[in-house]
Amino acid sequence: MNSTFQEYATGQAFVLTLTKNQIDSLRLVVEHGTANLNDVSGRGLLRRGLIEPVSIEKKWGDKSLVSWTHRPTLAGRFLYQLLSEAGFVDRQNAMKDFGALVAEIESVTITEQAKP
């Protein structure tokens, strides 16, 4: 469960408003898997629970560097599909993600059903 999205959606009335820049940023994250979004659009998506930060560790010999990037949450991927239906993002790209999205949902459902 995405507690950030849940808190945003149930905090008051459920209204989800995105600017065109936020839609472009969400599209970038979904289509590329990850993206570094440290701008106003990225912070807005993060605050709404549509993307989440992830750390990436890169190693060079005995040294390592940790950097941060963002990936879409399940809610962000659902919204991406809805944006496709509305004509905001390319439908062909959305359909590529749809199969993976369905598989992920089915695996989460099966795992949750298996819990005692």
Residue pairs with C-beta under 8 A, 6 or more apart in sequence:
2 49
2 73
2 74
2 75
3 49
4 46
4 47
4 48
4 49
4 52
4 73
5 48
5 49
5 50
5 73
5 75
6 49
7 49
8 47
8 48
8 49
9 16
16 48
16 79
18 26
18 44
18 45
19 41
19 44
21 40
21 41
22 41
22 44
22 45
23 83
23 88
23 89
24 41
25 35
25 37
25 39
25 41
25 42
25 45
26 45
26 50
26 51
26 72
26 76
26 79
26 80
26 83
27 80
27 83
27 88
27 89
27 93
28 35
28 37
29 35
29 37
29 45
29 51
29 70
29 71
29 72
29 76
30 72
30 76
30 77
30 80
30 97
31 93
31 97
33 71
34 54
34 56
34 69
34 70
34 71
35 69
35 70
36 67
36 68
36 69
36 70
37 43
37 45
37 46
37 51
37 70
42 51
42 70
45 51
45 70
45 76
46 52
46 53
46 70
49 73
49 75
49 76
50 72
50 73
50 75
50 76
50 79
51 70
51 71
51 72
51 73
51 76
52 70
52 71
52 72
52 73
53 68
53 69
53 70
54 68
54 69
54 70
54 71
55 66
55 67
55 68
56 66
56 67
56 68
56 69
57 64
57 65
57 66
58 64
58 65
58 66
58 67
72 80
74 101
74 104
74 105
74 108
77 97
77 101
78 101
80 89
80 94
80 97
81 94
81 97
81 98
81 101
83 89
83 94
84 90
84 91
84 93
84 94
84 95
